[in-house]
């Protein structure tokens, strides 16, 4: 019997309440890993965009300009 099979059998032998608690812990551990992967992806994207802005290959707009353009586009969609 593999280690995984042993752990699974032991977990299934637990009372329902303890199995539910264990399931919650396992799910949270997956969510934490996913959150870390998302965080890493965002940091990578932020660094890429920062490099583009600093090199001058991308031009930025002010918040006022972005809001003005958004309002203009919303007026056209009505």
N, C-alpha and C positions, 0 to 999 in steps of 0.2 A: 504494500500500500504506500502510495506517495505521500509526501508531507502535506500536500494540498488536500488529498483525500482524508487524511487523518484530521486535519483542522476542520474540514467541512463536516465530518462525522461528529466531532466534538461540539461544533457550533449547533448542529441540528439536534443534539441531545439536550441542549439547554432549554429551560422553561421559556414559554412564549415571550414573556416580558423581557427576559435577558437577551433572547434572539433579536427582538425588536431594537433593543438598546445597541447591540452589536451592529445590526444593519445600519442604524443611524450613524454610528461612528465610522463605518466603512464608507458610507455615502459622503459624509463630510470630508473624509480624506481625499476622495476623488474630486470633490468640488474645490478643495484647496489647491490641488495640483492644477486643475483647469484654470483657476484664478491666476496662479503663478504663470502659466503659459500665456494667458491673455495679457497679463502685465508685461511680460517679456516682449510680446509682439508689439504692444503699444510703445514701449520704450524704444524698440528698434525703429518703428515708424517715426517717432518724434525726432530721433537722431538723424534719420534720413532727411526729413523735412527741414530741420535746423541747418544741416549741411547745405541743402539747396538754397535756402534763404541767404545764408552767410556768403556763399560763393557768387550770389547774384543771378543764378540761373532761374530763379523763381522770383516773381514780383509779388509783394503782399499788398493787401488793401486794408484801409482803416475799417474799424467796426462800423462807423457811420456810413461808409461807402457800401459795405456788405448789406447793412440794413436797408439802405435806400434801394439797392438793386433787388433785394428780396421783396420789398413792398411793391415795386414796379412790376415784378413778375406775378405777384399775387393779384394785382389789379387786372392783369391780362387774362387770368384764368377764370374770371367770373363771367 
